[in-house]
Amino acid sequence: MKNPFKNHPNVPLLFFISGISGLIYETVWFRMLIRVFGTTLEATSTVLAVFMGGLALGAVLAGKKADGLRNPLKVYAVLELLVALTALAATLVMAGLPEFIAALLPEGAAGASVTALRLAVSSAVLLVPTVLMGATLPLLASHLSGGTSDSGGKISRLYALNTLGAMLGVLVSGYILLGHLGEKGTTAIAAALNLLIALRLGAYGPEPRQTPAAAPAATPAEGRGYRRILIIMGVSGFTALALEVLWARTLVLTIGNSVYAFSAMLGVYLLGIALGSLYAEKQAGSTEDPLPALARTQAAIAILAVAGLAAFYFIGRTTLNPKYIYSPLTQASDIFSLFGWTLLIVFPVTLLMGFFFPVAAQAGVRAAGRVGAIGPLYGANTLGTILGSLAAGFILIPQLGTKFSFIIIALLAALTGTFLATLAGEAEKRRFTPWLAVSAGLAIAAFALPDPIFNIINRRLAVNMPGELVYYNEDRGGAVSVVFSQGGNVKSLFINGFAVSGNGAAGKLMSHFPLIFQENPREMFIIGLGAGNTMRSGVLHGVNVTVAELVAAVREAGPLFVSDWAQLLKERKFSVRLNDGRNELLRSRKLYDAIIVDVTPPIYSSGAVNVYSRDFFALARKKLSKTGVFSIWIPKPCFESDYYMMIKSLREVFPYVNVWSFPGLPGFLALASNNELDMNPATLEAHIKRGNVRKELPFMSARFIAGLRFMNNAQAEAAAAPYPAVTDDKPYTEFPLARFMAFSPVWD
């Protein structure tokens, strides 16, 4: 029977599928590279630069060759096959990169040289697959246009379908695949999609097109027009990614920092771009001058960006439910609010961004006189996105804050529109004047808007945690607040409005416990400074304390919690290193008698799984002394299954695991060790006295320790046996949606 699809491969549909696989790869690789760079803003910006830089390079290289190919579709099929093979290989290699790079770095190394080494190694691994992915758009645009510069709305349609696929890839990987199949299984799904595309095109076998006649040389005016469009594409990319970074910073207050929140925001961002590109198809195929429409689009982007900031401020002030102090995601139905916020704030602007790209790209193609020019145009836009991400994260937010950064980016969009209107001629420049007045006027008027980040956080804390706000600072790591209540007796630390730590007993217990069970501890490593309790308690035992803290403002607020901070620092009793805890421990050459983990609750906070996995526990065991003890706080509320999966992960690494639960404290304290803990009352009392423990915890005694043990080693092993371990590859605890939907039992 004759194959009815033989001569109709439906290339746009295949490019849609390619978009799915591309964003699945990006999602997985982003997670893996965070373990290389650490969970810092610098790390995420650098990871984005690596990925997007490869795409840009691929687009530029393919754009130079696309017009001369007789069968670009055949080349595209080969590229999809190569993407599948190289992406699988890159995923396998990246699993071992953290240890490989750490071995090359001296202990305590920091600065540009460290970043450069990580960047070089990561780029070498990702360069081939990302360049191959970036090369696909110019090839398909060349195929659909027949080698002419009159590609019309085809670029718009291709870009829209690929972006729709990317949106689906983000949502499927973030909500389903990673939580069930893990990183490698999810990558295998993406590779299978690439292979499907290659096989479908291989069965098609189209007739090679005739080699197109050489395009006439561009006139000087056309050359200038093309170069100007290149600049505009770069600036628009800068604006788009800077706004994405700023939206991520603001929306964390209302949608939280779970993987679902990030996936929802990015999914809506891509949906807006895709639908805007579909709407642009008619305009992109028109012979009318596109510059007036492009100018007004940039002005509208400025207007809607400022309007979104104002809407966020006025509506965000009403989010006073106590859950926002813990997590906006506490039940399955909260997923809808994640999308609601992003649809309100992000979607309108990204619709305009999606309209702008294909129309501007087609204008550039016509100015250049060849469809292959789409490659450099796409590359310029991608380079702009890299610079926008880096500028927002490294310069704008740290120096100006979120509010003023929004205003600067809105003004940049308005000025971009003015430049486009000027290129269109004097008449259009006059017609654009009202657009400029409204867009620039709104941006300037936004100076009078109270700072949304500060005001929303301060209003929530005033309602739910009344007291005196004694410290506030928004740095690149987050907005840090310190509140003193009850006459200064209760001190609480918040990051982005979420409760992180305080001067209660929990931090002291997680420090004293692992030291009490050792004869002569000397070195302690702590992940997360918090309110400084854990560090201060370690100092009482006379050990040298090293703390890894991500947010510089948390370190700056330390003296508010630890009264003798300056003196202890002068005496070198402790040191605070601004770095991701796992990354810092990996590079350390020391052996520690106690390693303590206390990350921001809840368990499913984005990135928390990196210190909850069996792989991290194995790293921690390597860094412990022979008698060392690993201490980890498991916060409540948490699903019972999450608790048991973490205990199972500990038991697969450590021979002995014991767990304590304390009345009135929201969590479990698990201690893991190479030797069974010595519960002899006389020994415990001697160690309690040695560490001046009762100075901070008057109730501490051998009886207290024995009476509150929740699970001994045998009980922990038996209870956790039916559950799977949490690993870097299978990060189950970071994906609780299925447990929310099933109303799984919860420890509270």
N, C-alpha and C positions, 0 to 999 in steps of 0.2 A: 504494500500500500504506500502511495506517495506521501511523503511527510509534508503536511500543509504549512508547517512553520519553517521549512528549509530556507526560503528566501525572505523571511521576516523575523529577524532575531530580536526585534523590539529592544533596540539599544538603550533608549531612555529607561526602560524598566530595569535593565541590567545595571545601569549606572545608579539607580535607586538602591539596588541590592549592594552595590559597591560602597555606597554611603553608609549602609548599615554596618558592614564589616569594618570600614575605616574608623568609625567612632567606637566600635567595640574594642579594637586594638588600642585606640588612644586611652580609653577608660582603664583598660587592664595595665597598659604600660605606665600610665600616670601613677597608679597604685604601686607598681613595682619600683619605679624610680624614686618615689618618696622614701623608700627604704634605703636608697643609695644616698640621697641628698639630705634626708631628714624632713620632718614636717614643719618647715619654716616657710614664710612668705617668699624668701629668696629662692628656696628650693622649688616651690610651685611655679614661680616665674621662669626659672631656668629650665625646668622640665618642659614648660610650654614652648620656650624658645627652641629647644632641641627638636621637638616634634614639628612645630610650624616651620622652622627653618628648613628641614628636609623637604617638606611639601613645596615650599617656595622654590627651592633649588630644582626640584623635579619639574615644576611647571615651566620654569625659565628654559631649562635644557630641552624639554619636549617641544616648547613653543618654537624654538629655532629650527627644529627638524620636521615638524608636523606637516607643513605645506608641501614639502618635497616628497612625501611618502605616497606610493601608489596604492597602498592598502593599509591605512592607519588602523583599521579595525582588527586586522590580524596582529599587528604590533600590540594593540591594546589587550588582546586575548593572552598573548605571551606575558605581558606585564602582570595581568591578574594571576597567572600561574606562579610567576616569580614572587609576587607579593605574598601568596599563601606560604610558599616554602621559606622565604626569608623572615616572615613574621613569626612563624613557628620557631625557627632557629633563634631569632632575637629574644623571644620569650624565655626559652630554655637558658640562654646565656645570661639574661638579666637576673635570673633567680640566684646566681652566684656572684653578681657584681658587688654587693655590699662587702662581703668578705675579701674579695680580690682587691678592691680599692683601699679598704682599711689597712691591709697589709703593706700598702705602699706609702702610707702616711705616718709620720712620727706622732707620738702621743701629744695631744694638746694643740696640734697644728690647726691653724685657722687662717682666714683671710682669702685673698684673691687666688693664691697659688693652689689652695685646696679646692676651691670652686672650679678653677681651670682644669685641674686633673679630673675631677668628676665629670665635668662637661665634655672633656676630650674623650674619655672612655665611653660615656653614655652615647655620645654622638656617633662614635665609631660603630657601636652596636646597632643603633637605630637608623643610621644614614641610608643604608641600602633600601630597606622596606619603605621608609617615608619618601625617599626620592622617587621610587617606583609609583607610589600612590599619587604623588603630586603631578606626575607626568600624564595621568589619565585624562584630565579635562581638556588640555589642548588637542590630544589625539581624537577624542570623540567630537569635539567642536569642528575639527578639520574634516572628519568623516561626514558629519551631517551637513556641512556647508558645501561639500563637494570641492573644497580647496579654494573657494572664493571668499572675499571679505564680506559678502552679503549674507551673513549668518542669521540676520533677523532676530526673531524671538527664540531661536534654537538654543543659544547660549543661556537665555533666561530659563527655558524649560529644563535644560540639563542641570543647571545650578539648583533650581528649585527641587527637582526630584532627588538629586544627590543629597541635598540638605534635609529633605523629608526622611530619606533613609538614615541620615546621621542622627536625626531626632529619635527615630525608632531604635537605632543602635544604642543610644544613651539610655533610653528608658528600659529597654529589654535587659541590657547588661546590669543597670543599676538596681532594677526592681526584681529581676528574676534570675538571670544566668549566674552572676557572681555568687549570689547567696546559696545556690543549689549545686552548681557545677564547679565553682572555684575559678581561679585565674587561668589555669592551663586548659580546663575544659571549655571555658568561655572563648579563649583564643582559638581552640580547635573548631568551634562553631563558626567563627569569623573566617578562618582559613577554608572551611568547607564551602562557604558562600563564594569566596574567590575562585575556588576550583569549579564550582557550578557555572559561574560566568564564563570561565575559560573553556569548559567543555561545550557549553551552548554555542559559543562563537566558533569553536572548532568544527562543530557540525554544520555550521552555516556556509562557510566558504564563499564569500561574495566575490564577484568579478572585480579585479583591480580597476580603479578608475584611471582615466587617462591623466598622464602627468600634466598638471595645469601649466598654462603659459606663465612665464615670469611676470610678476606684477610690475607695473610701471613704477619707476623710481618716484618716491614721494617728493613733492615739492617742498621747499624750505618751510612754507607756511604749514603744510601738513605735518612735517617733522616736528615743528614747534608745538602743534596741537596735540600730537601723540605724547610728547614729553610732558606736556602740562597735564594730560589725563593720567599719566603714570604718577605724577606727584599727587594729584587729587585722590587716586586710588590708595596711595600710601597713607595720606592723611585720614581718609575715611576709615581705613582699617585701624589706624591709631585710635580714633574716636570710639569705634565699636568695641575694641577690647578694653580700653580704659573704662568705658561705661560698664562692661561686664564685671570687671574687678570691683568697681564701686558698688554695683548692685549686690555683689556677693557680700561685701562688707556691711551694707545696710540691712539687707534682708535676713542676715543671720539672726537679727533680733526678733524677727517674727516667724521665721520658718526653721530656725535652729541650725545645727551643724551636723546633721546626720547625712549619710550617703544619699538618702532619699531626697532630702532638701536640695542638695547639689544637683542631683539628676533632674529634679523637677525644674529648677531654674534653667539649667542648660537645655533641657528638652523644650521648654517654652521659648527660650531664646532662638533655638534652631527652627522651631515651628513658625515663628514670626518671620524669620528670614526666608523660609521656604515659601510661605504664602505670599509674601511681598514680591518674591521673584516670579511667581506664577502670574501675579497681577501685572508685572512689568512686561510680560511677553509682548503685548500689543505695542507698547511704547518702544520697546527695544527693536521691534521689527519695522517701526515707522521710519519714513524718510525725513521727518521733521527734525529740526535742530533739537537735540535732547538737553542742551545746556540749561534752558529756563526751568525745565522740570527738575533737573538735578539740583539747581540752585535752591528751589523752593523746598525740595526734599530735605536738604541739609538744614535749612531754617526750621522746618517742622520738627526735625530731630532735636534741635536745641530746645524748641518750645515744649515738646512732650517730655524730654528728659528733666527739665526744671519742674514741669507740672507733676511728674511722677515723684520727684523728691518732696514736693509740697504735700501730695496725697499721702505719701509714706509718713510724713510728720504728723498730719492731722488724724489719720486713721490709726497709726501706730500708738498714739497717746491713749487710745482706748483699750489697748491690749494689756489689761491689768490682772488677768487671771494668774493666780500663784504658779500655775504650771510653767509660765514663761520664765520663772526664776530657775526652773529645773530643765525642762525641755518642752518645746511646742508639740512634740510628737509623743503622746502618751497612750494613744489608741489608734486603731486602723482608720477611723473616720477623719483623723487629723491630716491624713494624706491629702484630702481635698483642699484644706486650707493652704497647704504648700503650693499647690497649683494656682489657687485663687490669688494669692499675693503676687506671684510672678506674672500671672495674666494681667493683673491690674497695673503693675509697675513696669514690667519689662516688655511685654508683648507689643504695645502700640509703637514703641520706638523701633523694635526689631522688624516690624512690618515695613517701615520706611527704609531701614538698612537693606532689607532684602530687595526692595524695589530699586534702590540706588545702584547696587553692584552690577547687575546685568546690563542696565541702561548705560552706565558709565563704561563698562567693558566693551559694549558694542560701539560706543562712540570712539573708543580707543582703537578698536579693530578697523573701523572705517578710516580713521585718521592715518593709520599705518598702512592700509591697503592690503592686509593679509590676515587671514584668520589665525595664523600661528602667533600673532601678537597677543592673543589671549594669555599665553604663558607668562610673558613678562608682566602683563597687567595683573594677573592673579598673584604673581610673585611679589609685585610691589605692594599689593593689598595685604598679603600675608606678612611681609616685612613690617608693614605698619602695625599689624596686630601684635607682633612681637614687641615692638618698641612701646606700644600703648600699654601692654601688660606690665612691662618692666618699669615704665615711667610711673604708672599709677601705684604700683607696689613699693618701689624703691624711693620715689621722690615725692609725688603729690600727696599721698596719704600721710607719710611721716612728717612732711614739712607744712602742709596746709590743712590736713584733716579732711574728712569725707565731704563735708558740706562745701567747702571752698573748692575742692577738687571737682565736684560736680559742676560748679559754676564755671570754672576754667574750661572744662571740656565742652560745656554748652556754648560758651563764647567761641571756642575753636570751630565748632560746627557752624555757627552763624557766620563766622568769617570765611569759612570754606564756601558757603553759599554765596557770599558776596563776591569772592574770586570767580566763581563759575558764572555769576550774572555779568561780571565785567567782561569775561571772555565772550559772552553772547552778544555784546554790543551795547552802545549807549542807551538805546531804547529799553532794552531788557533791564539794564542797570537801574534806570529810573523806576520801572515797574516793580523791581525787587525792593525798593526802599521801604515800603510798609512792612514787608516780611522781615527785613533787617531790624527795623525799629521794634517790632513785637518780640522777635527772638532775643536780640541783645538786651532789650528793655527788661524782659522777664528774667533773664540771667542776672542782670544787675540788681533788679528788685529782690532777687533771692538772697542778697546779702542781708536783708532785714529779717529773713526767716530764722527763727531760733535753731540752733544746731540740733538736727533730728536725733542723732545718736545719743548725745548727752541728755536731751530732754526726755526721750522715751525711757531710757534706763533710769534716770533720776525719778521720774514719776512712778514707775513700777516699784522701785525700792522704797519710795516714800509711803506707798500704800501697803506693801507687803512686808517690808523690813524697816519700819520706822526707826530713824536714828539720825546721826549727823554724818553727812558725806564729807569725809576728811581728806579724800584724795581722789582725783580723776585724771586720767591721761589716756589719750588715744594715740597709740604708736602703731607701727606696722604689724605687730602681732595681735592687736585687738584693743578694745576700749576697757581699761582697768579701773575699777571703782573699789574704794574701801569705805565701809560704813561702821561707825561706832554707835552702839545702842546700849540702853540700860546704864547710862552714866559712864560709858566707856568700858564696861565689863565684858561686853560681847563685841568682838571685832570680826568682821566678815569681809571676805575678798570675793569680788565678782569680775568675770571676764565676759565682755559683751552682754552684760546683764545677767549672766548665769552664775549661780552660786558655785564657787570652786573650793573654798577653804575657809577656815575660821580658827579662833583660838580655843577650840574645844579639845576634848580628850582624845579624839580619834587619831590625829597626827602624832601625838605623844605615844600612844599605845603602839602604833605601827613601827615606831623607832625603838622604844624600850624593849619590846618583846624579843626581837631577834638578838639583841645584845645580852639580855638576861640569861639566855641559854648558852652563852659562851664564856670560856674561862678568861681569856685575855684578848678581847677584840681591839683592833688598831685602826682599821680603815672601813669607812662606810660610803656607799654611793646611793644617792637619792635622785629619783626621777620626779621632778616637779617640786618647786620651792613652796608654792602655796603660801600659807600664812607663816611659814618658818618654824612651826612647832616641831616637825620631824627633825629638822636640822639642829634646833636648839637642844632637843632631848638627846641627840647623839653626842653633842659637845659635853653634856653632863657626864657621859661615860669616859670621856677623855680620848675619844677616837678622832681621827682626822676625817672630816666630812667634805665630800665633793658632791655638789648639787648641779644637775642639768636642768635648766629652765628655758623654755621657749620664748617667753615674753619679757622684753627688757623692762617694761613698766612694772612687772611683778617684782623684779629685783629692786627696782627703785623704791617700791612701797615697803620693802622688807623692814626697815627701821621702825615703821609704824606698829609692827607686830612684835618685834624682838627689841626690847629696850636697850640691851647692851650690844647691839649689832656692830656699831663702830669699833668697840673695844675687841670683840671677838674677831673681827676682820683684821684688825691691827695685829693681833696675836696669832694670826693665821690658823685659827681653829677650824675655819671652813673656807671654801671657795665656791663661787657660783659661775658656771660656764653657760653662756647663752647658746644653747644647741639643743637639738632633739635628743632625748634621753637615750633611745636605742642606738642612735648614731654615735653618741659620745661614748657609751659603754663599749661599743664595738671597737672603737679606736684605742681604748685604754689598754695600757700594758700592765696595769696593777692587778693584784688579786685583792678582793674585798671580803671582809668578815660579815658584812651585811649589805644587801642590795634591796632597796625599798622602792616600791612602785605605788604611786597614788596619783592617777590621772583624773581629769575632769569627768564627772559623771554626766550622763548615764553610760552604761557599758557600750551602747551602740553609737556613741559619739564618733564622728568621723576621725579615723586615725587611731582610736583607742585600741583597736584590735592588734596593732603593731607591738603592744606590750602585754597583750593577753594571749598570744599564740604560743604553741609548743616550740616553734622555732626561736622565739625570743627567750623562752624559759631555758632552752638548751644553751643559748648564748650566755645567759646569766649564770648558769651552772659552771661554765668554763671560766668565768671571771670571779668565782667564789674561792676562798681559801678552803682547806680541807675540812675545817669545822664551821665554815661560813653558813649563814642562814639567809634565804631569800624570803622577803616579806612583801605581800601584795594585798591591797585593800580591794575587796569586791563590793561595789556600792549597791545599796538598796534604794528604791525597788528594783528588782531584776527578776527575769524569768527563772524559774527553778532549773529549766533545761540549760540556760546560759551558765548558771552557777556550776552545774555538774559537768558541763563541757570544759569549763576552765579547770575544775579539779582534775578531770581526766587528763587534760593537757599537762598539768603539773605532775601527775603520777607517772606519766609516760617518760618523764625526764628525771625526776627526783625519786629516790627510793622511799623517802618519808615525807608525808604531807599531813599537817594538823591544822584545824580550823577553829577559830574562836568567834563567838557572837556576844556582843555587849549590850545590855539593856539600855535603851534610849539612843543608841548610836546607829546610824543608817548604813550598816554594811557588815561584812564578814572580814576577818583578818586571817589570811592563810599564810602559814609558814612552811616552806619547803627546804629540805636539807639532805645532805649526804649521810647523816647519822641520825639515829633516833634522838629526839630531844630528851635531855635529862630533867625529869620532873621531880627529882628528889627535893623535898621541902627545904632541907638545910642548905643545899647548894643554891636553890633559887633565892632564899632569903639573903644569903651572902652576896649574891650578885645584885640584888635589889639595893642593898646597902652600899655596895661599891659604886653603883651608878647614880647615887643620890636620887633614886627614882621617886621616893615619897615626897621629895621637894616639889615635884610637879603633880604626882598622883598619890595623895595620902592613903587612898584605899588599896594600893597595890600590895599584894602578899602572895605567898605560895598557895594559900587556900583560894584566893581570888582567881589565880591562873588555872588551877585544877578544876574549880567549880564551873567556870564559864567556857570550858573547851566544848565546842559544838560537835566536832568529829575528830577522833583519833585517826591514826594512819590506816588501820584495818577498816574502820567505818568509811573513811574517804574512798578507799580503793573499791570497796564493795558497792557503795552507792553510785559511784561514777562509772562503773564498769559498762552499763548498757549504752552509754552516750559516746558520740564521736569526739575526737580531739579537735580543738581549734588550731589551724595552721595558717601560715602565710598564704598558702594556696587555697585553703578552704576556710575563709574568714567568717564562720557562721554567726558569731555574736554581733557582727556589724550589720546584719540583715535580719531584723526581727519581724518584718511585716507578716510573714506566715504565722508566727506565734501570736501576734496581735489579733489577726483574723480568727485564729482558732481559740482565742481566749485561754491561752496556756496558763498554767498555775504560776503565780508570782510570789516571790519572797518580798514582804514589805515590812 
